[in-house]
Amino acid sequence: MKYAEVVPLFKKGDKKDMSNYRPVSLLTAFSKVFEKVINVRIYQHLINHSTLVNKQFRLKAKSSTAKATFNLINEILEALYSKKVVVAFFATWKKLSIVLIMIYFYVKLTAME
């Protein structure tokens, strides 16, 4: 079990408004080291047993959201060049989902020409 002291950290704005604070967890050094050791062991297990798929970007070393974004855009463009319909769903990324919806309608409109 992990023990943390949670303290409010002021962001900006009115200091009397509680929504201008975010919680920060202060962890012990032992907890941080223990968590890192467990993380490395689990990661090595996943690598050794080929559990991670190629499309997994978050847990892989030397991987980033930039690579994930590049991969997504590349797959969209390949589908567009093959005259396939592209549909994507993003649950939390409001701006990105709007962009993809715009790409979808652009493809549909250009296909009508």
PyMOL commands that set and color helices and strands:
alter all, ss='L'
color gray80, all
select helices_A, chain A and resi 18-20+29-48+65-81+94-112
alter helices_A, ss='H'
color red, helices_A
select strands_A, chain A and resi 4-10+21-27
alter strands_A, ss='S'
color yellow, strands_A
deselect
rebuild
show_as cartoon
